[in-house]
């Protein structure tokens, strides 16, 4: 089953971990302190990434976590919104490329 993916740009990762963990009633599966956090619930794949203050609160991209995705792909819809399509392993590899050593065991640095 596909999970809907939402990625937001934020100013404060620690504040987001507290806020969104309460809202989602789940702890993040990956946290890169000060940089990134990812929650994977039964229905949602949700990430936050620290961005420049001018981009805080903006949608970074949408997408699908799909266990049947053969490769990581990106495309834009008719409104210019970036969509990603990936499986869990591909997402973890993307995180590891951005933050080497970030994904270990529990998914926490």
C-alpha positions as CSV (number, residue, x, y, z in Angstrom):
1,X,0.0,0.0,0.0
2,X,1.3,3.4,-0.9
3,X,1.8,6.0,1.8
4,X,1.2,9.7,1.1
5,X,4.4,11.7,1.5
6,X,4.5,15.4,2.6
7,X,7.7,17.4,3.1
8,X,7.8,20.8,4.8
9,X,10.5,23.4,5.2
10,X,11.0,24.5,8.8
11,X,13.1,26.7,11.0
12,X,13.5,24.5,14.2
13,X,13.8,20.7,14.0
14,X,13.6,20.2,17.7
15,X,10.4,22.2,18.0
16,X,9.0,20.3,15.1
17,X,9.9,16.9,16.6
18,X,7.9,17.9,19.7
19,X,5.0,19.4,17.9
20,X,4.5,16.9,15.1
21,X,5.2,13.9,17.4
22,X,2.2,15.0,19.4
23,X,0.1,15.8,16.4
24,X,0.9,12.4,14.8
25,X,0.9,10.5,18.0
26,X,4.2,8.9,16.9
27,X,7.9,9.5,17.3
28,X,10.0,10.2,14.2
29,X,11.8,7.2,12.7
30,X,14.8,9.3,11.6
31,X,16.2,12.5,13.3
32,X,19.2,14.4,12.1
33,X,19.5,17.0,14.9
34,X,19.1,20.5,13.7
35,X,18.6,19.4,10.1
36,X,15.8,16.8,9.4
37,X,13.2,14.5,10.8
38,X,11.0,11.8,9.3
39,X,7.8,10.2,10.6
40,X,6.4,7.0,9.1
41,X,2.9,6.2,10.3
42,X,0.5,3.6,9.0
43,X,-0.8,6.0,6.5
44,X,1.7,8.9,6.1
45,X,5.3,9.5,5.4
46,X,6.0,13.0,6.7
47,X,9.3,14.9,6.8
48,X,10.6,18.3,7.9
49,X,13.9,19.8,6.8
50,X,15.6,23.0,8.0
51,X,15.5,25.6,5.3
52,X,16.3,29.3,4.9
53,X,14.0,31.6,6.8
54,X,12.4,32.8,3.6
55,X,11.2,29.2,2.9
56,X,9.9,28.3,6.4
57,X,6.4,26.8,6.4
58,X,6.5,26.1,2.7
59,X,5.8,22.8,1.0
60,X,9.0,21.3,-0.2
61,X,7.4,18.4,-2.1
62,X,4.7,15.8,-2.1
63,X,4.9,12.2,-3.1
64,X,4.4,8.5,-2.5
65,X,6.3,5.9,-0.5
66,X,5.5,2.9,-2.5
67,X,6.9,-0.6,-1.7
68,X,6.7,-1.4,-5.5
69,X,8.7,1.6,-6.6
70,X,11.6,0.3,-8.7
71,X,13.6,3.5,-8.5
72,X,13.5,6.9,-6.9
73,X,11.9,9.4,-9.2
74,X,10.8,13.1,-9.3
75,X,8.3,14.8,-11.5
76,X,6.3,18.1,-11.5
77,X,2.6,18.3,-11.7
78,X,0.6,20.8,-13.8
79,X,1.0,23.3,-11.0
80,X,4.7,23.0,-10.7
81,X,4.5,21.0,-7.5
82,X,7.4,18.5,-7.1
83,X,6.3,14.9,-6.6
84,X,8.7,12.1,-5.5
85,X,8.0,8.4,-5.8
86,X,10.2,6.0,-3.9
87,X,10.3,2.9,-1.6
88,X,11.6,3.0,1.9
89,X,15.1,1.8,1.1
90,X,15.4,4.5,-1.6
91,X,14.3,7.2,0.9
92,X,16.8,6.0,3.5
93,X,19.6,6.0,0.9
94,X,18.7,9.6,-0.1
95,X,18.9,10.6,3.6
96,X,22.2,8.8,4.0
97,X,23.6,10.7,1.0
98,X,22.5,14.1,2.5
99,X,23.7,13.2,6.0
100,X,26.3,10.4,6.0
101,X,25.9,8.2,9.0
102,X,22.5,9.6,9.8
103,X,20.5,6.3,9.4
104,X,21.7,3.7,11.9
105,X,19.6,1.0,13.5
106,X,16.7,2.9,15.0
107,X,17.0,5.5,12.3
108,X,18.4,8.1,14.7
109,X,21.9,9.7,14.5
